[in-house]
C-alpha cells in the first residue's frame, strides 16, 4: 500500500511489490492472482474496520453514513491513488459468479448495503430504493467527490459534508408547506 501511495497504483508493477515485500514473483502469484487482488485484501481490511465500528449500531442512519464517509475520506487522504483504484475496482461491472472475487460478502460494498438496510428497516431511509443501488450510488459519489476535492483539510471536510447531504437528501428542494391561518 505504501508503494501505491508513493508511486501510484497503475505505475507500480508486481515486480516492485515483490521486491518491497521481499518475496519471489511465484510466491506472490500463489497468494494473489493479480495486482488488483491486493486491493481486494485491503477492501476486506477496510470493511472489517467499518464492520467493527458498526458492530452494535446505536446511532441513526445519518451517523452511520457520516462514519462511512469519514472513514473513506480518511483513506483517500492517506492513500488517494490506492483508494481511487479500489473504488474503481469495486465499481467495475460485475464478474460472472464462477469468477467472483472471494470474500465479496465482506467488502465495503456489503458494509454500505448493511447500513442502508438497517436504515430502511428503521424507517429512516426510503424503502423503495434497493440497498444494492444505494451502495452503488454511495461508492460512486464518494469516488467522484473525493477526486474533485482540493488538498486543504477544510475543503476536504466541506466536500465530505456536501457529499453526505447530497447522498441523504438528494438534489430535490422541498416545497415550503403552506400553513392554514384562520381569517
Secondary structure, DSSP 8 states (H G I E B T S, - for coil): -HHHHHH-TTT--HHHHHHHHT--HHHHHHH-SSTHHHHHHHHHHHHHHHHHHTTT--S-HHHHHHHHHHHHHHHHHH-HHHHHHHHHHHTS----GGG--TTGGGSHHHHHHHHHHHHHHHTSS-TTS-HHHHHHHHHHHHHHHHHH--SSHHHHHHHHHHHHHHHHH-S------------
